[in-house]
Amino acid sequence: MLGKPALLTVALLATVLLDAPWQRSADAQQPAQQQTPQAPAIVIAPPIVDLGIVKPGSTSPAKFTLINSTAREVTVLTATPNCKCTAISPIAGKKIPPGGTLELSASLSAPRAPGVKEAVVFLTFDGLPPAKATIKGDVHLSVVADPPYVDALKEVVAGTVKLRSADGKPFSITRSGLAAPVFVGFDAAKDPPRAEYEVQWNLAGRSCEQMPLWWFVWTDRADCPVIPLRVRDECTGSKNDMARFARFWIVKEQFIDAGVGTKGSASRVEVELEHYNPPKKGAVERVDWSTVVAVRSLIPELTVQSLSKRDVPGDAALLLLEVTPARAGAFEGEIEIQTATGTGRVPFVFFAKGA
């Protein structure tokens, strides 16, 4: 029989062995019990509708199903698009039964500028986490630019861009950067129209204040009168329009394409102002930021005036403008918008047919 000292020695040895590093390592290697993530209370199916390639200025429909995975009735409190480009069916106040569904119809109005356009519908419910439904589309023009921008970074002041018709049909380029186009390997006076061109651009001698945000190329195609090429330059990024911090707003679209009208006749276009205050995380410091004082055209022979304004969800305002051209042809330049908090300019294009 072991005495008390011997029993104490055995107990201590057992403790050491159980707490040995290799034992702890073995314990650590045992797989932890995995927890199954909980499904969201309201499931949006599908969460994203990808429309693929869409035409500029087109409107495409989308449908979502809201699935109530809870055991109680759920009420939709709000359904708010983040952009005027999205229209939705009125579902606020509607109820979804336990395990039931509710359909949300939406549409995406594509801008005239090429690129991926994404819009989100934010949804809130009584006593449940919010959800969102997303629509996106890739806007393609019928004339494709390569590259789709003017690369004037690192003191580059000149270059070329290739332009081709997506359907292979010949077309003509009528203007480029406020002047007659300068072609590479093509003589407009002698050669017949082509389906592809290489056109020069030149920004030499422009100061930072004079550097345009866009280089516009105009064609004779009715389905693609103007091709916007974003100017990539140190002066057109965050340094551009520093007054936006003081006036608390920006124009949501980086340029306004007012479409096609007729000489001497008024056309209408909507412009969205978006509240802007990043330093204060979007806090509204001036409630009169969208109070319109004046709108005027800086483009000769083109008159622009403000007709109305309406507020939209998400700290934004829609201005309805009236555009009247005094001549036929292409117009490009800037319009000036003045509100109670300051003045801003935005690039503007418009084409007027003959009367």
C-alpha positions as CSV (number, residue, x, y, z in Angstrom):
1,M,0.0,0.0,0.0
2,L,1.3,3.5,-0.9
3,G,1.8,6.0,1.8
4,K,0.6,9.6,1.6
5,P,3.9,11.0,0.1
6,A,3.7,8.4,-2.7
7,L,0.1,9.1,-3.4
8,L,0.9,12.9,-3.6
9,T,3.7,12.2,-6.1
10,V,1.5,10.1,-8.4
11,A,-1.2,12.8,-8.4
12,L,1.3,15.5,-9.3
13,L,2.7,13.4,-12.1
14,A,-0.7,12.8,-13.5
15,T,-1.4,16.6,-13.5
16,V,1.8,17.3,-15.3
17,L,1.2,14.7,-17.9
18,L,-2.4,15.9,-18.6
19,D,-1.1,19.5,-18.9
20,A,1.9,18.6,-21.1
21,P,2.5,20.7,-24.2
22,W,1.9,17.8,-26.5
23,Q,-1.4,17.1,-24.8
24,R,-2.5,20.7,-25.1
25,S,-1.5,20.6,-28.8
26,A,-3.5,17.5,-29.4
27,D,-6.5,19.1,-27.7
28,A,-6.1,22.2,-29.9
29,Q,-6.2,20.1,-33.0
30,Q,-9.6,18.7,-32.2
31,P,-12.1,20.2,-34.7
32,A,-14.3,22.9,-33.1
33,Q,-18.0,22.4,-33.4
34,Q,-19.2,24.5,-36.3
35,Q,-22.3,26.7,-36.0
36,T,-24.7,26.8,-38.9
37,P,-25.2,30.5,-39.9
38,Q,-28.8,31.7,-39.5
39,A,-30.7,32.5,-42.7
40,P,-31.8,36.2,-42.9
41,A,-35.3,36.9,-41.7
42,I,-36.3,38.4,-45.1
43,V,-34.6,36.8,-48.1
44,I,-34.3,38.8,-51.3
45,A,-34.4,36.5,-54.4
46,P,-32.4,37.1,-56.4
47,P,-30.3,39.6,-54.4
48,I,-28.9,41.1,-57.6
49,V,-30.5,41.3,-61.0
50,D,-27.7,41.7,-63.6
51,L,-29.3,43.0,-66.8
52,G,-26.1,42.5,-68.8
53,I,-25.6,44.9,-71.7
54,V,-28.1,47.7,-72.0
55,K,-28.5,50.6,-74.4
56,P,-27.9,54.2,-73.2
57,G,-31.1,55.9,-72.3
58,S,-33.1,52.7,-72.1
59,T,-35.3,51.4,-69.3
60,S,-35.1,47.8,-68.3
61,P,-37.4,45.9,-65.9
62,A,-36.4,43.7,-63.0
63,K,-38.3,41.6,-60.5
64,F,-37.4,40.5,-56.9
65,T,-39.2,38.2,-54.5
66,L,-39.2,39.0,-50.8
67,I,-39.4,35.8,-48.8
68,N,-40.5,35.9,-45.1
69,S,-38.6,33.1,-43.4
70,T,-40.0,33.9,-39.9
71,A,-43.0,32.5,-38.2
72,R,-44.8,35.8,-37.9
73,E,-46.3,38.4,-40.3
74,V,-43.9,41.1,-41.4
75,T,-44.8,44.6,-42.6
76,V,-42.6,46.5,-45.1
77,L,-42.0,49.9,-43.6
78,T,-40.0,51.6,-46.4
79,A,-38.7,50.8,-49.9
80,T,-36.3,53.5,-51.1
81,P,-34.2,53.6,-54.3
82,N,-30.8,55.3,-54.0
83,C,-31.1,56.9,-57.4
84,K,-33.7,58.6,-59.6
85,C,-32.7,56.0,-62.3
86,T,-34.8,53.4,-60.4
87,A,-38.6,53.2,-60.2
88,I,-40.2,50.6,-58.0
89,S,-43.7,49.2,-57.3
90,P,-45.4,50.7,-54.1
91,I,-44.8,48.0,-51.5
92,A,-44.4,50.2,-48.4
93,G,-47.1,49.2,-45.8
94,K,-47.7,45.8,-47.4
95,K,-47.6,42.7,-45.2
96,I,-45.8,39.4,-45.9
97,P,-47.4,36.4,-44.1
98,P,-45.3,33.8,-42.2
99,G,-43.4,31.8,-44.8
100,G,-45.0,33.9,-47.5
101,T,-43.7,36.1,-50.3
102,L,-44.1,39.6,-51.8
103,E,-43.1,40.7,-55.3
104,L,-41.1,43.9,-55.9
105,S,-41.1,45.2,-59.4
106,A,-38.3,47.7,-60.3
107,S,-36.7,49.2,-63.4
108,L,-33.3,50.7,-64.2
109,S,-33.1,53.8,-66.5
110,A,-29.6,53.6,-68.1
111,P,-27.6,56.8,-68.4
112,R,-26.2,58.0,-71.7
113,A,-22.6,57.6,-70.6
114,P,-21.0,54.1,-71.1
115,G,-20.0,51.9,-68.1
116,V,-21.6,49.8,-65.4
117,K,-24.6,51.4,-63.7
118,E,-25.8,50.0,-60.4
119,A,-28.8,51.0,-58.3
120,V,-29.9,49.8,-54.9
121,V,-33.4,49.6,-53.3
122,F,-33.1,49.8,-49.5
123,L,-35.9,48.0,-47.6
124,T,-36.9,48.2,-43.9
125,F,-39.3,46.0,-41.9
126,D,-41.0,46.1,-38.5
127,G,-38.7,44.6,-35.9
128,L,-36.3,43.0,-38.4
129,P,-32.9,43.9,-40.0
130,P,-33.0,45.9,-43.2
131,A,-32.3,44.3,-46.6
132,K,-31.5,45.5,-50.1
133,A,-32.2,44.6,-53.7
134,T,-29.6,45.5,-56.4
135,I,-30.0,46.1,-60.2
136,K,-27.0,46.7,-62.5
137,G,-26.4,46.9,-66.2
138,D,-23.5,47.6,-68.5
139,V,-24.2,50.5,-70.7
140,H,-22.8,50.1,-74.2
141,L,-22.8,52.7,-76.9
142,S,-23.2,51.7,-80.5
143,V,-19.8,53.3,-81.2
144,V,-17.1,51.8,-79.0
145,A,-14.1,53.8,-77.8
146,D,-10.7,52.2,-77.1
147,P,-9.6,53.3,-74.6
148,P,-12.9,54.7,-73.2
149,Y,-11.1,57.8,-71.8
150,V,-8.4,60.4,-72.5
151,D,-5.3,59.4,-70.6
152,A,-3.6,62.8,-69.8
153,L,-1.8,61.7,-66.6
154,K,1.8,62.3,-65.8
155,E,2.1,65.4,-68.0
156,V,0.9,63.6,-71.1
157,V,-0.8,66.3,-73.3
158,A,-1.7,64.4,-76.5
159,G,-2.7,61.0,-77.8
160,T,-5.2,59.1,-79.9
161,V,-8.3,57.1,-79.4
162,K,-9.8,54.4,-81.6
163,L,-13.6,54.5,-82.4
164,R,-15.5,51.7,-84.1
165,S,-19.1,50.9,-84.7
166,A,-20.3,47.9,-82.8
167,D,-22.4,46.7,-85.7
168,G,-19.6,47.2,-88.3
169,K,-21.6,49.9,-90.2
170,P,-19.7,52.9,-91.6
171,F,-20.2,56.3,-89.9
172,S,-18.7,59.7,-89.8
173,I,-17.1,61.7,-87.0
174,T,-18.1,65.3,-87.3
175,R,-16.4,67.0,-84.3
176,S,-13.9,66.1,-81.6
177,G,-13.1,68.3,-78.6
178,L,-14.9,71.4,-79.8
179,A,-13.1,71.3,-83.2
180,A,-12.9,69.5,-86.5
181,P,-11.6,65.9,-85.9
182,V,-7.9,65.2,-86.6
183,F,-7.6,61.7,-88.0
184,V,-4.7,59.2,-88.2
185,G,-4.5,57.5,-91.6
186,F,-7.8,59.0,-92.9
187,D,-8.6,62.0,-95.1
188,A,-12.3,63.0,-94.6
189,A,-12.1,65.0,-97.9
190,K,-11.2,62.0,-100.0
191,D,-11.8,58.8,-98.2
192,P,-15.3,57.2,-97.8
193,P,-16.8,56.7,-94.3
194,R,-15.4,53.8,-92.3
195,A,-16.5,51.6,-89.5
196,E,-13.4,52.4,-87.5
197,Y,-11.2,55.5,-87.0
198,E,-8.2,56.7,-85.0
199,V,-8.7,60.3,-83.8
200,Q,-6.2,62.6,-82.1
201,W,-6.8,64.5,-78.9
202,N,-4.6,67.4,-77.7
203,L,-4.8,69.2,-74.3
204,A,-1.5,71.1,-74.6
205,G,-1.4,74.5,-73.0
206,R,-4.4,73.9,-70.7
207,S,-4.0,75.2,-67.1
208,C,-5.4,73.2,-64.3
209,E,-8.5,75.5,-64.2
210,Q,-9.0,75.0,-67.9
211,M,-8.7,71.2,-68.0
212,P,-12.0,69.7,-69.1
213,L,-13.6,66.8,-67.4
214,W,-14.7,65.3,-70.7
215,W,-13.5,65.1,-74.3
216,F,-16.6,64.8,-76.5
217,V,-16.6,63.1,-79.9
218,W,-19.6,63.7,-82.2
219,T,-20.8,61.4,-84.9
220,D,-23.6,61.3,-87.6
221,R,-25.2,58.2,-86.0
222,A,-28.7,58.9,-84.7
223,D,-28.3,56.2,-82.0
224,C,-25.0,57.6,-80.9
225,P,-24.6,61.3,-81.6
226,V,-22.0,61.9,-78.9
227,I,-19.3,59.8,-77.3
228,P,-18.1,61.0,-73.9
229,L,-14.4,60.3,-73.0
230,R,-13.4,61.0,-69.4
231,V,-10.3,63.1,-69.2
232,R,-7.9,61.4,-66.7
233,D,-5.6,64.1,-65.4
234,E,-4.3,65.2,-62.0
235,C,-6.5,68.3,-62.2
236,T,-9.8,66.4,-63.0
237,G,-9.8,64.1,-60.0
238,S,-10.3,65.2,-56.3
239,K,-8.8,68.6,-57.1
240,N,-11.6,69.5,-59.4
241,D,-14.5,71.6,-58.1
242,M,-13.2,72.3,-54.6
243,A,-16.1,74.6,-54.0
244,R,-18.3,71.5,-53.5
245,F,-17.3,71.3,-49.8
246,A,-18.6,74.8,-49.1
247,R,-21.8,74.6,-51.1
248,F,-22.7,71.0,-49.8
249,W,-23.8,69.6,-53.2
250,I,-22.6,67.9,-56.4
251,V,-24.4,66.9,-59.6
252,K,-24.8,63.1,-59.3
253,E,-24.0,62.4,-63.0
254,Q,-20.6,63.8,-64.0
255,F,-22.1,65.4,-67.1
256,I,-25.6,66.1,-68.5
257,D,-26.6,64.7,-71.8
258,A,-29.9,66.5,-72.6
259,G,-30.4,64.3,-75.7
260,V,-31.8,65.5,-79.0
261,G,-34.1,68.4,-79.7
262,T,-35.1,70.8,-82.4
263,K,-33.8,74.3,-83.3
264,G,-36.0,77.0,-81.7
265,S,-38.1,74.4,-79.6
266,A,-37.8,73.9,-75.9
267,S,-36.7,70.5,-74.5
268,R,-36.7,69.3,-70.9
269,V,-34.1,67.4,-68.9
270,E,-33.8,66.4,-65.3
271,V,-30.7,67.0,-63.3
272,E,-30.1,65.4,-59.9
273,L,-28.3,67.4,-57.2
274,E,-26.9,65.2,-54.4
275,H,-26.1,66.5,-50.9
276,Y,-22.3,66.4,-50.2
277,N,-20.6,66.7,-46.8
278,P,-18.0,63.9,-46.4
279,P,-16.1,65.7,-43.5
280,K,-19.3,65.4,-41.4
281,K,-20.3,62.0,-42.7
282,G,-23.2,63.4,-44.7
283,A,-24.7,65.6,-42.0
284,V,-27.0,68.3,-43.3
285,E,-25.5,71.6,-42.0
286,R,-27.5,73.9,-44.4
287,V,-31.1,72.9,-45.0
288,D,-31.2,75.3,-47.9
289,W,-28.4,73.6,-49.8
290,S,-30.8,72.7,-52.7
291,T,-32.8,76.0,-52.8
292,V,-32.3,77.0,-56.5
293,V,-31.4,80.7,-57.1
294,A,-30.5,80.6,-60.8
295,V,-29.6,78.3,-63.6
296,R,-27.8,79.6,-66.8
297,S,-26.1,78.3,-69.8
298,L,-22.5,79.1,-70.5
299,I,-22.9,77.7,-74.1
300,P,-23.5,80.3,-76.8
301,E,-26.9,80.1,-78.6
302,L,-28.3,77.7,-76.0
303,T,-30.7,78.9,-73.3
304,V,-31.2,76.9,-70.1
305,Q,-33.7,77.8,-67.3
306,S,-35.0,76.1,-64.2
307,L,-38.7,75.1,-64.2
308,S,-39.1,73.3,-60.9
309,K,-37.4,71.3,-58.1
310,R,-38.5,68.4,-56.0
311,D,-36.8,66.6,-53.2
312,V,-36.1,62.9,-53.4
313,P,-35.1,60.3,-50.7
314,G,-31.5,60.1,-49.7
315,D,-30.8,63.9,-49.5
316,A,-31.1,64.6,-53.1
317,A,-33.1,67.0,-55.3
318,L,-34.3,66.8,-58.9
319,L,-34.2,69.9,-61.0
320,L,-36.4,70.1,-64.1
321,L,-34.6,72.3,-66.7
322,E,-35.8,73.7,-70.0
323,V,-33.3,73.8,-72.9
324,T,-33.8,76.0,-76.0
325,P,-31.3,76.0,-78.9
326,A,-31.1,79.0,-81.2
327,R,-29.5,77.0,-84.0
328,A,-29.1,73.4,-85.3
329,G,-26.1,71.3,-84.5
330,A,-24.1,70.1,-81.6
331,F,-23.8,72.0,-78.3
332,E,-21.2,71.3,-75.6
333,G,-19.9,73.3,-72.7
334,E,-21.1,73.9,-69.2
335,I,-24.2,75.2,-67.4
336,E,-24.0,77.0,-64.1
337,I,-26.3,76.1,-61.2
338,Q,-26.6,78.5,-58.2
339,T,-28.3,77.5,-55.0
340,A,-28.5,79.3,-51.6
341,T,-25.2,77.8,-50.6
342,G,-23.1,78.3,-53.7
343,T,-22.5,77.9,-57.4
344,G,-21.3,74.9,-59.4
345,R,-20.7,74.2,-63.1
346,V,-21.4,70.9,-64.8
347,P,-20.5,69.7,-68.4
348,F,-23.5,69.7,-70.7
349,V,-24.2,68.3,-74.2
350,F,-27.2,68.7,-76.5
351,F,-27.9,68.2,-80.2
352,A,-30.5,70.2,-82.1
353,K,-32.0,69.1,-85.4
354,G,-33.1,71.7,-88.0
355,A,-36.6,73.1,-87.6
